[in-house]
Amino acid sequence: MEAIVPYLNFNGNAAEALVFYGKAFDGKILFQQTFGESPVESKPEFKNKIMHATFQAGDLTFMVSDCMPEQTVSNGSNTSLSLSFKSVEAIDKTFAALSDGATVTMPLQDTFWGAKFGMLTDKYGINWLFNHDYPKK
């Protein structure tokens, strides 16, 4: 397993937050994709919102996204811990273990970005994201 990466969720102002953090941390956006640039169906007014971005400043890395319009986050519930796995076996084992008493918000599944991905909130209220990138062909 690789290092835990914080994942910050916003109510439509992720792009603004990325500019703020870029100045505050003297950092940069490594990757950014809007909902309109992805195959995910979204309302027209949401096409320019951030589906996923990765930010880096020195050794600091975190990821960012806007919540879908029908979802919102509040202070304290807007952070998840993202785990990256090196094998399917490891992601399956860890997801199953943390699922005990958890609320699975997205079962592990193959994604359009070439990964196995899932999400859950564990029995202690911690939000976890699970990702295993398949080898590029």
C-alpha positions as CSV (number, residue, x, y, z in Angstrom):
1,M,0.0,0.0,0.0
2,E,1.2,3.5,-0.7
3,A,0.8,6.6,1.5
4,I,-2.6,7.9,2.6
5,V,-3.6,10.9,0.6
6,P,-6.3,13.3,1.9
7,Y,-9.3,13.9,-0.4
8,L,-11.1,17.2,0.0
9,N,-14.7,17.6,-1.2
10,F,-16.3,21.0,-1.9
11,N,-19.8,22.3,-2.6
12,G,-19.1,23.7,-6.0
13,N,-16.1,25.9,-5.2
14,A,-13.2,23.4,-5.6
15,A,-11.6,25.4,-8.4
16,E,-11.6,28.5,-6.2
17,A,-10.1,26.4,-3.3
18,L,-7.3,25.1,-5.6
19,V,-6.3,28.7,-6.6
20,F,-6.3,29.6,-2.9
21,Y,-4.2,26.6,-1.9
22,G,-1.8,27.2,-4.8
23,K,-1.0,30.6,-3.4
24,A,-1.0,29.6,0.2
25,F,1.2,26.5,-0.2
26,D,3.2,27.7,-3.3
27,G,1.9,24.6,-5.1
28,K,0.5,23.5,-8.4
29,I,-2.3,21.4,-9.8
30,L,-0.9,18.1,-11.3
31,F,-4.1,16.9,-12.8
32,Q,-7.6,18.4,-13.2
33,Q,-10.7,17.1,-14.9
34,T,-14.2,18.7,-14.9
35,F,-17.4,16.7,-15.0
36,G,-17.9,18.0,-18.5
37,E,-14.6,16.4,-19.6
38,S,-15.6,13.0,-18.2
39,P,-18.1,10.4,-19.3
40,V,-20.1,11.0,-16.1
41,E,-23.6,12.4,-16.8
42,S,-24.0,15.8,-15.2
43,K,-26.3,18.8,-15.3
44,P,-25.3,21.5,-17.7
45,E,-24.6,24.0,-14.9
46,F,-22.2,21.4,-13.4
47,K,-20.0,20.7,-16.5
48,N,-17.3,23.1,-15.3
49,K,-17.1,21.8,-11.7
50,I,-14.1,19.7,-10.6
51,M,-14.7,16.0,-10.8
52,H,-11.1,15.2,-9.7
53,A,-7.9,17.2,-9.2
54,T,-4.5,16.4,-7.7
55,F,-2.6,19.2,-5.9
56,Q,1.1,19.2,-4.9
57,A,3.3,21.5,-3.0
58,G,6.7,19.9,-2.1
59,D,6.0,16.6,-0.4
60,L,2.4,17.6,0.3
61,T,-0.2,16.0,-2.0
62,F,-4.0,16.0,-1.7
63,M,-6.9,15.5,-4.1
64,V,-10.0,17.6,-4.6
65,S,-13.5,17.3,-6.1
66,D,-16.8,19.1,-6.1
67,C,-19.8,17.1,-4.8
68,M,-22.5,16.3,-7.3
69,P,-25.4,18.8,-7.1
70,E,-27.7,16.4,-5.1
71,Q,-24.9,15.9,-2.5
72,T,-23.4,18.3,-0.1
73,V,-20.7,18.2,2.5
74,S,-20.3,20.1,5.7
75,N,-17.2,21.1,7.7
76,G,-15.9,17.9,9.2
77,S,-17.5,15.5,6.7
78,N,-15.7,16.9,3.6
79,T,-12.5,14.9,4.0
80,S,-11.7,11.4,3.0
81,L,-8.6,9.3,3.2
82,S,-7.5,7.8,-0.1
83,L,-5.6,4.5,-0.3
84,S,-3.8,3.4,-3.3
85,F,-3.1,-0.3,-3.7
86,K,-0.5,-2.2,-5.7
87,S,-2.6,-5.3,-6.2
88,V,-6.2,-6.4,-6.6
89,E,-5.7,-8.9,-3.8
90,A,-4.6,-6.2,-1.4
91,I,-7.5,-3.8,-2.2
92,D,-10.1,-6.6,-2.0
93,K,-8.7,-7.8,1.4
94,T,-8.5,-4.3,2.9
95,F,-11.9,-3.2,1.6
96,A,-13.5,-6.3,3.0
97,A,-11.9,-5.8,6.4
98,L,-12.9,-2.1,6.7
99,S,-16.4,-3.0,5.5
100,D,-17.2,-4.7,8.8
101,G,-19.8,-2.4,10.4
102,A,-19.3,0.2,7.6
103,T,-21.6,2.0,5.2
104,V,-20.4,1.1,1.7
105,T,-21.1,4.2,-0.4
106,M,-19.6,2.6,-3.6
107,P,-18.8,-1.1,-3.8
108,L,-15.4,-1.9,-5.4
109,Q,-15.8,-1.8,-9.2
110,D,-13.9,-1.2,-12.4
111,T,-13.9,2.4,-13.5
112,F,-13.6,4.4,-16.8
113,W,-10.2,5.7,-15.6
114,G,-8.7,2.2,-15.6
115,A,-8.8,1.4,-12.0
116,K,-10.7,-0.7,-9.4
117,F,-12.3,1.8,-7.0
118,G,-14.7,1.9,-4.1
119,M,-15.7,4.0,-1.1
120,L,-17.0,3.5,2.4
121,T,-17.5,5.2,5.7
122,D,-16.2,2.9,8.4
123,K,-17.9,2.2,11.7
124,Y,-16.1,5.1,13.3
125,G,-17.3,7.6,10.8
126,I,-14.0,7.9,8.8
127,N,-14.5,8.2,5.0
128,W,-12.1,6.0,2.9
129,L,-11.5,5.8,-0.8
130,F,-9.8,2.7,-2.3
131,N,-8.0,2.7,-5.7
132,H,-6.0,0.2,-7.6
133,D,-4.7,1.4,-11.0
134,Y,-4.6,-1.4,-13.5
135,P,-1.4,-1.6,-15.6
136,K,-1.6,0.6,-18.7
137,K,-1.8,-1.3,-21.9
